[in-house]
Amino acid sequence: MDFKEEHSPKKRPQADAPGDDGMVGDFLTHYGRGGRSFGSAACAKDHIDHELFEPVPAGPGMNLHLALGALGVVFGDIGTSPLYAFKACFFGDHAVAPNQTNVFGVLSMIFWSLALVVSLKYVTFIMRADYKGEGGIFALLHLLRQGGGRLPRHTVSSLVFFTLLGAALFFADGMITPAISVLSAVEGLEVATHVAGVLVLPLTIAILGGLFYLQRRGSGVIGRLFGPVMVAWFLVIGLCGLAQVAANPSVLLALSPTYAIGFFVENGLAGLAVLGAVVLCITGCEALYADMGHFGAKPIRISWYVLVLPALVLNYFGQGAGLLANRAIMGNPFYGIVPHGLLLPVVLLATLATICASQAMISGVFSLVRQAVALGYLPRLHILQTSRAVSGQVYIPAINTAMMCASIALVLLFRESVNLAGAYGIAVTGTMAITTGIFFFVLMHNWGWSEGNAAVIVTGFLVLDLLFFGANLMKFFDGGWIILLASAIFMACMMACESFQKALWGGIFSKTIRPQDPFLAHLAAIAPPRVPGTAVFLARSDNGIPVTLMRFFNQHQVLHEQVLVLAVTRSTEPSVPEEQRLTVRPLGRGIHQLSARYGFMETPCLPELLEAAAMRGLPPIHDPVYFLDRKHLAFGGWSLANFLGSLLAPVLFRDAETAWPSFGVPRSRVMEVRGG
């Protein structure tokens, strides 16, 4: 009896099976006998070493400690927006005249943007949608995967697509945020003295280089360094604004939303263009959500309501009062309301604050990249855990270097913050709209809201998001095209990685084609010759015989003395307890079925699995040979993702041969079984 494989149409791996972030490798056709012994094999540790974690102490003391860190990291971006947001409304290509109607209208739009988008949408609602303390758009996708019901396949595909699109826009926004933040602060030197103009670009580049170099210390250390700076920053800008508001308290009338409505009645389409500048006051809110894993939701809320929001409102309204009193400060109203004797110290403080501002986006990008790697949307990257107490604090050297180069390039290309403002906003408003859309499904799928109630909440948020996004699209030819191009490149890379990881998972862990019983009965009948050693055949399921084992037996009509069928499955949890890791089931005739489970943040360690199996009664295992089926390393069916995967995979996975040693498996012990 000859067991031939069945020629059924290829099926892609299940859409909800998390891609393995480490399942990449150069699968060799031949293997040598000089491989290291099983006992000396060493596996790479997980991306995040869970043994380092210490429980975070509860209580107000820890919350205040984390709140101070959040001030230095999370709120830097949104906290320094007064440097350029109000200015962009009255100075530049799409500016309006600084009369009372326009000033009151802009102030009203800024206040209600902070209240509705940041306070209500993100701080009150979106930040409740965390996945084990982690925020960001991938956290929403995690939640949907664990929801109570099942979503239609086409809905899942659409949500995955838009999640990747939102993440790509966020990554692109991470390139421009450090550039515009630092550049806008250093430009304050030109207000203090005109001779400093030639120093703006060199100083900006030097500060950016130092900022990205500091990232290796971790967001916790950076937060402790930057926290006092941001406390001083918010106190100073709040007091500067308060002095102007006290001199002209009539600006507080702009708290009424009627002035925002009157602004659009007065300015028409020109008002929509100004809305693209107003959005600069809330550009840090998506980073605020993505940074949840670094500090937690409660400390972030404490910082926002106690210090950040009051200081921002006072400063924006102070700029409005100052502009109405003296139109000469229109070119830079932020520094225009600073007392002349304090100008240089405030410029220095602003420079330090904008260094902190960039940190919000950088830390947020690190968090999202870690999640993307774990889900198989990015290649395996070197990710360092930087805190023993907070699991979300990570540092990714490759991403840090890429962001530094991109930010410096944007500074050299645009040269002025007002020019960068033209490219700023498209990415973050697009991400905000996508986050709102996915949150609609979380409300119904995870929180059990009715469709009507969820629609009421989400529709209001989505209208605001789309208004901001539409207003920013008017900046397309002012530099916005660069951000959209970068987003498209990121999107293509993630789609390619996802497709390649699925194809690769299907190639390493071969499909099963038949139940075990007929095959075992056939072996009992013919008693084939056995060769010394242990053969390990990797499978995606523990309920059949894998293709590779069938092919090997059909081609050689021999088996090793010990045959292990190893099935590795992924859990939707970050990690799996060791006592639940492995089950061993004897099938007879020297064949054992091994079933192993790993969390999506863990890397399979095959020698450790075999060692655990040996402790459960298996004969000693020495120099096992791992058999793979290369035939199934193919992209099933045509789709954009598969096309991008086949096109970009050789570039994205050019260092893929390092994966097998990370599993503790020497490449010399890997053998490929080709199908006929």
C-alpha positions in Angstrom: 0.0 0.0 0.0 1.5 3.3 -1.1 0.3 6.4 0.7 0.2 9.2 -1.9 -0.7 12.7 -1.0 -4.1 13.9 -2.1 -4.1 16.7 -4.7 -6.7 19.0 -3.3 -6.8 22.7 -3.9 -4.5 24.6 -1.6 -6.1 26.4 1.2 -4.6 29.4 2.9 -4.1 29.4 6.6 -7.0 30.5 8.7 -7.4 34.3 8.7 -7.7 34.4 12.5 -4.5 32.4 13.1 -1.9 34.8 14.3 1.2 34.8 12.0 4.4 33.7 13.7 6.7 36.5 14.0 9.7 34.2 13.9 8.7 31.7 11.2 11.2 32.7 8.6 14.2 30.8 7.4 16.4 29.6 4.6 15.3 26.0 4.2 18.2 24.0 3.2 17.9 21.0 0.8 20.6 19.0 2.5 21.8 18.6 6.1 25.1 17.5 7.5 26.0 15.2 10.4 28.2 17.8 12.2 25.3 19.7 13.9 25.5 20.5 17.6 23.9 18.1 20.0 20.4 18.6 21.3 21.7 19.3 24.8 23.7 22.3 23.7 21.1 24.0 21.7 20.1 27.5 22.8 16.9 29.3 21.9 16.5 33.0 21.5 14.4 34.6 24.3 11.0 36.1 23.5 10.8 39.5 22.2 9.6 40.5 25.6 11.2 38.6 28.5 8.2 38.0 30.8 10.5 36.8 33.6 11.7 40.4 34.0 8.2 41.7 34.8 7.5 42.8 38.3 3.9 43.6 39.5 3.2 47.4 39.4 2.3 48.4 43.0 -1.2 49.8 43.4 -2.1 53.0 45.1 -2.1 56.7 44.5 1.7 57.0 44.9 2.4 54.8 41.9 -0.4 56.5 39.9 1.2 59.9 40.6 4.7 58.5 39.7 3.4 57.2 36.4 1.4 60.4 35.8 4.6 62.4 36.0 6.2 60.0 33.5 3.2 60.3 31.2 3.6 64.1 31.2 7.2 63.6 29.9 6.2 61.1 27.2 2.5 60.9 26.4 1.6 64.6 26.4 4.7 66.1 24.8 3.1 66.2 21.3 -0.3 67.6 22.1 1.3 69.8 24.9 3.5 71.7 22.5 0.9 72.2 19.8 0.4 75.9 21.0 3.8 76.6 19.4 2.3 76.3 15.9 -1.4 75.4 15.9 -2.9 78.9 16.5 -0.2 80.5 14.4 -1.0 78.3 11.4 -4.6 79.7 11.4 -3.5 83.3 10.9 -0.1 83.0 9.2 0.5 81.0 6.0 -1.1 80.1 2.7 -4.6 79.4 4.1 -4.6 82.0 6.8 -7.5 84.3 7.7 -7.5 87.9 8.9 -6.9 88.3 12.7 -10.2 90.1 13.4 -12.4 89.4 16.4 -14.8 87.1 14.5 -12.0 84.9 13.2 -10.0 84.8 16.5 -13.1 83.9 18.5 -14.1 81.3 15.9 -10.7 79.7 15.9 -10.5 79.6 19.7 -14.0 78.1 19.9 -13.0 75.4 17.4 -9.8 74.6 19.4 -11.6 74.4 22.7 -14.3 72.1 21.4 -11.8 70.0 19.5 -9.9 69.4 22.8 -13.2 68.7 24.6 -14.9 66.4 22.1 -12.0 64.6 20.4 -9.4 64.3 23.2 -11.4 64.4 26.4 -14.6 62.6 25.3 -13.6 60.4 22.5 -10.1 59.3 23.5 -9.7 59.8 27.2 -13.3 58.7 28.1 -14.1 56.1 25.4 -11.3 54.9 23.3 -8.8 54.4 26.2 -11.3 51.9 27.7 -10.7 49.7 24.6 -7.3 48.3 25.7 -5.9 44.9 25.2 -4.2 43.8 28.4 -3.2 47.4 29.1 -1.9 48.0 25.5 -3.5 50.7 23.3 -3.2 51.6 19.7 -5.1 50.5 16.6 -3.7 46.9 16.7 -5.2 46.6 20.3 -8.6 47.1 18.7 -7.9 44.3 16.3 -6.9 42.1 19.2 -10.1 42.8 21.0 -12.2 42.0 18.0 -10.4 38.6 17.7 -11.4 37.8 21.2 -15.0 39.0 21.0 -17.9 36.9 22.0 -19.4 36.4 18.5 -18.1 35.8 15.0 -17.9 38.5 12.4 -18.5 37.8 8.7 -15.4 37.0 6.8 -15.7 40.0 4.5 -16.0 42.2 7.6 -12.9 40.7 9.1 -11.0 41.2 5.9 -12.1 44.9 5.7 -11.2 45.5 9.4 -7.7 44.0 8.9 -7.2 46.2 5.8 -8.2 49.4 7.5 -6.2 48.5 10.6 -3.1 48.1 8.5 -4.0 51.4 6.7 -4.4 53.2 10.1 -1.1 51.8 11.4 0.7 52.9 8.2 -0.7 56.4 8.5 0.4 56.4 12.2 4.0 55.3 11.2 4.1 58.0 8.6 3.0 60.6 11.2 5.8 59.3 13.4 8.3 60.6 10.8 7.0 64.2 10.8 6.1 64.8 14.5 9.7 65.0 15.8 10.7 67.2 12.8 7.9 69.8 13.2 8.0 69.8 17.0 11.7 70.5 17.4 11.9 72.9 14.4 9.1 75.0 15.6 10.7 75.5 19.0 14.2 76.3 17.7 12.7 78.9 15.4 12.0 80.9 18.6 15.6 81.9 18.4 14.8 84.0 15.4 12.3 85.9 17.6 14.9 86.6 20.2 17.6 87.6 17.8 17.7 87.6 14.0 21.4 86.6 13.8 20.4 83.2 15.1 18.5 82.3 11.9 21.5 80.4 10.4 21.6 78.2 13.5 18.0 76.9 13.3 18.6 73.9 11.0 21.9 72.7 12.5 20.5 72.9 16.0 17.3 71.1 15.0 19.3 68.3 13.4 21.6 68.0 16.4 18.7 67.9 18.9 16.9 65.3 16.8 20.0 63.1 16.8 20.4 63.4 20.5 16.7 62.6 21.1 16.8 59.4 19.1 20.1 58.4 20.7 18.4 58.8 24.1 15.7 56.3 23.2 17.8 53.3 24.2 17.3 54.4 27.8 13.6 53.5 27.6 10.4 55.5 27.9 10.3 55.0 31.7 13.7 56.7 32.2 12.9 59.3 29.6 9.6 60.0 31.3 11.4 60.7 34.6 13.8 63.0 32.9 11.2 64.8 30.8 8.4 64.8 33.4 9.6 67.8 35.4 10.4 69.7 32.2 6.8 69.2 31.0 5.4 70.2 34.4 7.4 73.5 34.1 6.3 73.8 30.5 2.6 73.5 31.2 2.8 75.9 34.2 4.7 78.5 32.1 2.4 78.4 29.1 -0.7 78.4 31.4 0.5 81.5 33.3 1.5 83.3 30.1 -2.0 82.7 28.7 -3.7 83.6 32.0 -2.0 87.0 32.1 -3.4 87.8 28.6 -6.9 86.4 29.4 -6.9 88.5 32.6 -6.1 91.6 30.5 -8.9 90.8 28.0 -11.4 88.4 29.6 -13.9 88.8 26.7 -12.0 86.0 24.8 -13.7 83.6 27.2 -16.9 84.2 25.2 -15.3 81.9 22.6 -16.0 78.9 24.9 -19.5 79.0 23.2 -19.7 76.7 20.1 -21.8 79.4 18.4 -18.6 81.3 17.5 -17.2 78.2 15.7 -20.4 78.0 13.7 -20.3 81.8 13.0 -16.7 81.4 11.7 -17.8 79.0 9.0 -20.8 81.2 8.1 -18.4 84.1 7.7 -15.5 82.4 5.8 -17.2 79.6 3.9 -14.6 77.3 2.2 -11.8 79.3 3.5 -13.0 78.3 7.0 -12.6 74.6 6.0 -8.9 75.3 5.1 -8.4 76.8 8.5 -9.9 73.7 10.1 -6.9 71.9 8.7 -4.7 74.1 10.9 -7.0 73.8 14.0 -6.5 70.0 13.9 -2.9 70.6 14.8 -4.0 71.2 18.4 -5.2 67.5 18.7 -2.6 65.7 16.7 -1.2 64.0 19.7 -4.3 62.2 20.7 -3.7 59.0 18.7 -0.2 58.8 20.2 -1.9 59.2 23.6 -3.9 56.1 23.0 -0.9 54.1 21.5 1.2 55.0 24.6 -1.2 53.4 27.1 1.0 50.4 27.5 3.9 52.6 28.7 2.1 54.2 31.7 -1.5 53.0 31.9 -4.9 54.7 31.5 -5.4 56.1 34.9 -2.1 58.1 35.2 -2.8 59.5 31.7 -6.2 60.7 32.7 -4.9 62.3 35.9 -2.3 64.2 33.9 -4.8 65.3 31.3 -7.5 66.7 33.5 -5.3 68.1 36.3 -2.6 70.0 34.3 -2.5 69.5 30.5 -6.0 70.5 29.5 -6.2 73.6 31.7 -2.8 74.8 30.6 -3.6 74.3 26.9 -6.9 76.2 27.1 -5.4 79.1 29.0 -2.5 79.4 26.5 -4.6 79.2 23.4 -7.0 81.8 24.7 -4.1 83.9 25.8 -2.7 83.9 22.3 -6.1 85.0 21.0 -6.3 87.8 23.5 -2.7 88.9 22.7 -3.4 88.8 18.9 -6.5 91.0 19.3 -4.4 93.5 21.4 -1.4 93.5 19.1 -1.6 92.2 15.5 2.1 92.6 15.1 2.6 89.2 16.9 0.6 87.4 14.1 3.8 85.8 12.8 4.4 84.0 16.1 1.7 84.6 18.6 3.0 82.0 21.1 6.2 83.9 21.7 4.4 87.2 21.2 2.6 86.8 24.6 5.8 85.9 26.5 7.3 88.8 28.4 10.4 90.1 26.6 12.7 89.5 29.6 11.6 85.8 29.7 11.9 85.2 26.0 15.2 83.4 25.9 14.4 81.1 28.9 11.0 80.3 27.3 12.8 79.5 24.0 15.1 77.1 25.9 12.1 75.6 27.8 10.2 75.2 24.5 13.1 73.4 22.9 13.3 71.0 25.8 9.5 70.5 25.7 9.5 69.8 22.0 12.2 67.1 22.6 9.6 65.6 25.0 6.9 66.2 22.4 8.6 63.9 19.9 8.7 61.2 22.5 4.9 60.6 22.5 5.0 59.6 18.8 8.2 57.7 19.1 7.0 55.6 22.0 3.7 55.1 20.3 5.4 53.8 17.1 7.5 51.4 19.2 4.3 50.0 20.8 2.5 49.6 17.4 5.6 48.0 15.8 5.8 45.5 18.6 2.2 44.5 18.1 2.7 44.4 14.3 5.7 42.1 14.6 3.8 39.8 17.0 0.9 39.6 14.5 3.1 38.9 11.5 2.6 42.2 9.8 6.3 43.1 10.0 9.5 41.0 9.9 11.1 39.8 13.0 12.9 42.7 14.7 15.2 43.1 17.7 12.9 44.4 20.4 14.3 45.3 23.8 12.3 45.4 27.1 13.4 48.5 29.0 11.4 48.1 32.2 11.0 45.4 34.8 7.8 46.9 36.1 5.8 48.0 33.0 5.6 45.4 30.1 4.7 48.0 27.5 8.0 49.9 27.7 10.1 48.7 24.8 12.8 50.0 22.5 13.3 48.9 18.8 16.7 50.0 17.4 15.9 49.5 13.7 12.8 51.6 13.9 14.5 54.2 16.0 17.2 54.6 13.3 14.7 54.8 10.5 12.6 57.4 12.2 15.7 59.5 13.0 16.8 59.5 9.3 13.3 60.3 8.1 12.8 63.2 10.5 16.1 64.8 9.6 15.4 64.4 5.9 12.0 66.2 6.4 13.7 69.1 8.2 16.2 69.5 5.4 13.5 69.2 2.8 10.9 71.7 4.3 13.3 73.9 6.3 10.5 75.8 8.1 7.8 74.6 10.5 5.1 76.5 8.6 6.0 74.4 5.5 6.0 71.2 7.5 2.5 72.1 8.8 1.3 71.7 5.3 2.3 68.0 5.4 1.2 67.5 9.0 -2.3 66.4 9.9 -3.3 64.1 7.0 -1.9 61.0 8.5 -3.1 61.5 12.0 -6.6 62.5 11.0 -6.9 59.5 8.8 -5.8 57.2 11.6 -8.3 58.9 13.9 -11.2 58.2 11.5 -10.1 54.6 11.1 -9.8 54.1 14.9 -13.4 55.5 15.3 -14.7 53.1 12.6 -13.1 50.0 14.2 -14.2 51.1 17.7 -17.8 50.9 16.4 -17.4 47.1 16.0 -15.7 46.9 19.4 -18.7 48.5 21.0 -21.0 45.9 19.5 -18.8 42.8 19.3 -17.0 43.2 22.7 -19.0 45.5 24.9 -22.5 44.2 23.8 -23.9 47.6 22.7 -26.8 47.6 20.3 -26.1 48.8 16.8 -28.3 51.9 17.3 -26.5 53.0 20.5 -23.1 52.4 19.1 -24.0 54.3 15.9 -25.1 57.4 18.0 -21.7 57.6 19.7 -19.6 56.7 16.7 -21.4 58.9 14.1 -20.7 62.0 16.1 -17.0 61.2 16.4 -16.7 60.1 12.8 -18.2 63.3 11.5 -15.6 65.3 13.3 -12.8 63.0 12.2 -13.9 63.2 8.5 -14.2 67.0 8.7 -10.7 67.2 10.0 -9.4 64.7 7.4 -11.2 66.5 4.5 -9.8 69.8 5.6 -6.3 68.3 5.7 -6.6 66.8 2.2 -6.5 70.4 1.0 -2.8 70.3 2.0 -2.1 67.5 -0.4 0.0 69.6 -2.8 1.6 71.6 0.1 3.5 68.5 1.3 0.8 66.1 2.3 1.6 63.9 -0.7 4.9 62.9 1.0 3.0 61.5 4.1 0.5 59.6 1.9 3.3 58.2 -0.2 5.2 57.0 3.0 1.9 55.5 4.3 1.4 53.6 1.1 4.9 52.2 1.3 4.4 51.1 4.9 1.0 49.6 4.0 2.5 47.6 1.1 5.3 46.3 3.4 2.7 45.1 6.1 0.5 43.5 3.5 3.5 41.7 2.0 4.7 40.5 5.4 1.3 39.2 6.4 0.9 37.2 3.1 4.5 35.9 3.3 4.1 34.9 7.0 1.0 32.9 6.3 2.6 31.2 3.3 5.7 30.5 5.4 3.7 29.2 8.3 2.0 26.8 5.9 5.3 25.7 4.6 7.1 25.0 7.9 4.2 23.4 9.6 2.9 21.1 6.9 -0.8 20.3 6.4 -2.2 16.9 7.4 -3.9 14.8 4.8 -5.0 11.5 6.4 -5.9 10.1 9.8 -3.2 8.2 11.6 -4.9 4.8 11.9 -4.5 3.6 8.2 -0.9 4.7 8.1 -0.1 3.0 11.4 -1.9 -0.2 10.3 0.2 -0.2 7.1 3.4 0.1 9.1 2.4 -2.8 11.2 1.7 -4.9 8.1 5.0 -4.3 6.3 7.4 -3.5 9.2 9.7 -1.2 7.3 13.4 -0.9 8.1 14.3 1.6 10.8 17.4 3.8 10.8 19.0 5.2 13.9 18.1 8.6 15.2 15.0 10.8 15.8 13.0 12.5 13.0 10.8 15.5 13.7 8.0 16.3 11.3 6.3 19.6 11.8 2.6 19.8 11.3 -0.2 22.4 11.7 -2.6 20.0 13.2 -2.4 17.1 15.7 -5.1 15.0 14.1 -3.4 13.5 11.1 -0.2 12.5 9.4 1.7 15.4 7.8 2.6 15.6 4.2 6.3 15.5 4.8 6.1 12.2 6.7 4.1 10.6 3.9 6.5 11.8 1.2 9.6 10.8 3.1 8.2 7.3 3.7 7.0 6.9 0.1 10.3 8.0 -1.3 12.6 5.9 1.0 10.4 3.2 2.5 12.3 3.6 5.8 11.6 5.4 9.0 13.8 6.6 11.9 13.8 4.6 15.1 11.9 7.4 16.7 9.4 9.6 14.8 7.9 12.8 16.4 5.0 14.6 14.8 5.2 18.1 16.3 2.1 20.4 15.9 2.6 24.0 17.1 -0.5 26.2 17.5 -0.8 29.8 18.4 -2.9 31.2 21.3 -4.6 34.6 21.3 -2.9 35.2 24.7 0.5 36.9 24.8 2.0 33.8 26.6 1.1 30.3 27.6 2.0 28.9 31.1 4.7 26.2 30.9 2.5 23.6 32.4 0.0 24.0 29.5 2.7 24.2 26.9 3.1 20.5 25.7 1.1 17.3 25.5 2.6 14.0 24.4 0.6 11.2 22.9 2.1 7.8 21.8 0.7 6.6 18.5 2.6 3.3 18.4 5.4 1.9 16.2 7.9 4.4 17.7 5.7 7.4 16.6 4.6 10.1 19.1 2.3 13.1 18.6 3.6 16.3 20.3 1.2 19.2 20.6 2.6 22.6 21.7 0.9 25.9 22.3 2.6 29.3 22.3 1.3 32.8 22.8 1.6 35.4 20.1 4.4 37.2 21.9 6.5 34.0 22.2 9.0 32.3 19.9 8.8 28.5 19.7 11.9 26.8 21.1 12.0 23.3 19.6 14.9 21.8 21.6 13.2 22.8 24.8 10.0 21.1 23.6 11.9 17.9 22.9 13.6 18.1 26.3 10.2 18.5 27.9 8.9 15.5 25.9 11.9 13.4 27.0 11.0 14.1 30.6 7.6 12.6 30.0 8.8 9.2 29.0 10.2 9.5 25.5 13.5 7.7 24.8 16.6 10.0 24.8 16.7 12.4 21.9 20.1 13.1 20.2 20.8 15.1 17.1 17.2 15.1 15.8 16.6 16.0 12.2 13.8 18.4 11.3 11.9 17.7 8.1 10.2 20.5 6.1 8.0 20.6 3.0 9.2 23.4 0.8 6.5 22.8 -1.8 3.9 24.6 0.3 6.0 27.8 0.6 3.8 29.4 -2.0 1.2 32.1 -2.0 -2.2 30.6 -2.6 -4.4 32.4 -5.1 -4.1 35.9 -6.5 -4.6 38.9 -4.3 -2.9 42.2 -3.8 -1.4 41.0 -0.5 -0.1 37.8 -2.2 1.4 39.8 -5.1 3.1 42.2 -2.7 4.3 39.3 -0.6 5.9 37.6 -3.5 7.4 40.9 -4.7 8.7 42.3 -1.5 9.5 39.2 0.6 13.0 38.8 -0.8 13.8 42.3 0.5 12.0 42.3 3.8 13.2 38.8 4.7 16.7 38.9 3.3 18.1 38.0 6.8 15.6 35.2 7.3 18.2 32.5 7.7 18.8 33.7 11.2 15.4 32.4 12.4 16.3 28.7 12.7 19.1 29.2 15.2 16.7 31.4 17.2 14.5 28.3 17.6 17.6 26.4 18.9 17.8 24.4 15.6 21.1 24.4 13.7 20.5 24.9 10.0 22.5 21.8 9.3 19.8 19.7 11.1 17.0 20.9 8.7 16.1 18.7 5.8 13.7 19.6 3.0 11.4 16.9 1.6 10.4 17.9 -2.0 7.1 16.7 -3.4 6.4 15.2 -6.7 
